[in-house]
Amino acid sequence: MFGKERTFVPFEGKIENVLGPSASFQGHLKSEGNVRIDGYFDGSIETKGNVIVGEAAKVVAEITANNVQVWGAVKGTIDATGRLEILPTGRVWGEIKVTSLLIDEGGLFRGKSVMAGDEADAFPPEETPTEAEESPTS
């Protein structure tokens, strides 16, 4: 915005699991650490760490992680207890449940979003009037 280029900050910690650009995987990946997908992934990813979806990656999956950073394409569900970032080349189709959401200019999101956390519940739904309030007084 205003001609100022944004600097992207990678998630902390080393990446312990990598699916390279020429690889494809189908199934369930469960990890305690950070995961980076640069190839094709079909299935589910469950980690206490972070997930990075590289620019050339195509992911069809249910993703559960701390933070998720999308540079490529994801179709499915994302449940991030921390932050979801959809970067300029990132595309997400599906359902997301996040505490924090950032969609950078050029990024695409189509689907349903649910914001989790205490702040999401700050404004309770409107109450419907009770019968006593609706009755005309005589």
N, C-alpha and C positions, 0 to 999 in steps of 0.2 A: 504494500500500500504506500502511496506517495513516493514511488520510485525507490523505496528502500528494500533491498534484497534481504530475505529472511535467512538466517543461518540455522540449519537443522542440527539438533543436538541428539547424538545417538544415545540409546539407553545405556545405563551403567552396567558394568560386568562383562565378562567375556562370553562369546557365543559358543556354547558347548555342542550344539547339534545343528548341522548344516545339510540341506538338501540342495545339491549343486544344480546349475542351469540345465545340464543335459540329463538330469535324473528325474524319474517319476516314482511316486510312492502311493500305494493304496492301502489304507488301514488306519490303525489307531496309534498315535504317537503320544507317549506319556513321558514327561521329563520334569526334573526338579529345576533345571537351568534354562538359559535362554535358547531360543530356536530361531534359525533363519531359513526361509524357504526361497530358493531362486529358481526352482524347477516347477514340475506339476505335482500337486498333492491333492488326493481325494480321500476323505475320511474324517478323522477328528484329531485335534491337537489339544492336549491338556498339559499345562505347565504352570508351576508357581512362579516362573520367570516371565520373560518378555518374548513376544513373537514379532519378527520382522519379515514382512513379505516383500521380497525384492522386486525391482521394476519389471523384470521379464517373467515373474512367477504367475502361475494360474492356480488358484486354490479353490477347491469346492469342499467345504468343511464346516464342522462345528468347532470353533476355537474358544477355549477357556484359558485365560492368561491374566497376568498382572497388567501389563501394558501391551498394546498392539500398534505396530506402525506399518501402514500399507502404502507401498510404492507401486505394487502391481495390481492384480485383480483377485478379488475374493467374492465368492458366492456362497451364502450359507448364513450361519449365526456366529456372532462374536459376543462373548461375555467377558468384558475386561473390568477387573476390580479397580483398576487405575484409570488409565487414559487410552483412548483410541485416537490415533492420528491418521488422517487420510491425506497423503501428500499430493503434490501437483500432478503426478502421473497415476495416482491411486484411484481404484474404482471398487466400490463395495455395493453388492446387491444382497438384500436379505434383512435379517433382524439383528439389532444390536442392543446390548444392555451395558451401559458404561457409567462411570462416575464423572468422567471428563471427556469431552469430544472436541476435536479440532479438525476442521475440513479446510485445507489450504486451497487457495485459488487454483482452479484447474482440477481439483479433486472432485469425485462424484460419489454420492450416496443415494441409493434408491431403496426404500424399504421402511421398516418400522423401527423407531428408536424409543428406548426407555432409559431415563436417567435414574441411576441408583444413588443412594446416599441420603443423609439426613436433610440436605437442602431440597431434594426433590419432593419431600413431604411437608415442606414449610407452609404451603397453602392448602388446607384441607378442602375437599370438594364441597360445593355449596349444599347446604342443608335444604331439604324440601320442607315446605310449611306443614305444620301439624294440623290435624282436623280442627283443633280449638282455634288456631289462628285463622283458618279459612272460614269459619262459621260467622255469619253476620250477627252483630249484637242487637238485641231487641230493646 
